[in-house]
Amino acid sequence: MTFTAATPHSDQRWALIDQLWVFPVKSCAGISVQQATLTDTGLDLDRAWMVVDAQGQMLTQRSVPRMALIQPELRHAELVLRAPGMLALHLSIERAEAPTQVQVWKDTVPAFEMGALAAQWFTDFLNVGPLRLVRFDPEHFRLASREWTKDVDAFNQFSDGFPILVTSTASLDELNARLGQQGQAPVDMRRFRANVVLRGETPDAWQAHDEDCVGVMTVTTGGEAVQLKPVKPCPRCPMPNVNPDTAEVSPAVSDTLRTYRQDPRVKGAVTFGMNAIPLSGLGEVLRVGQRVSAEFA
């Protein structure tokens, strides 16, 4: 199968931040924000909470697509969760309960229980319980894979493995064009759960999958420059097949990506977007509309 990646058409790439997304609860819906503070684990409060089963194993849309219907909101000092047919669940951002141990992929990490009310809320809505909601222990350092970060220590909370996911509107446009050729409906960026979505300043300034091929991306913030380094292509599980509005599952997205995105850098896995790590600018605020520059690596 042919792998279609970006073709270097000049050394320099220019883009604007088109969208910023924070996903407070792993595998639930995201929040589109106009600005977000960069921390050493990614955007502030991204994947800070996670749903686990009675044994402490993570729960995701891979096995429970209905999680897509849980919509979080960050309101002052509260995390508010809403879902069809449920009363809103209000949780303090600053408070948690008993310490516990949970499993995210192969990592066993310390966390804090969010209490019986949250546990019952998720158990009732997802109907696969008993379930619990936990908060990542901010004193713990969960290291991203040094195989990909090399000599840089990068940390995440409950994300799959890296602090930031970057993709572009051009990459989505390419996918939607191919879906359209097959008579399939277009999809939006929510399916890909990216934190930073880039858009070219001009039609040719950032083309489809340029994020695959660039080196360090520099974001002009007005303060210290933010530098994000793409380190690993993002292999795609079936989650992009989940409709974020209905939780219905269709294989069209994965089937289409498989025709042109089997990536030799990750043993032929289907990829879309790049996992990135922060090199500088911790504490700076990323905003929609900020300029991003990079050179082809």
Order of alpha helices (4+ residues) and beta strands (2+ residues): beta-beta-beta-beta-beta-beta-beta-beta-beta-beta-alpha-beta-beta-alpha-beta-beta-alpha-beta-beta-beta-alpha-beta-beta-beta-beta
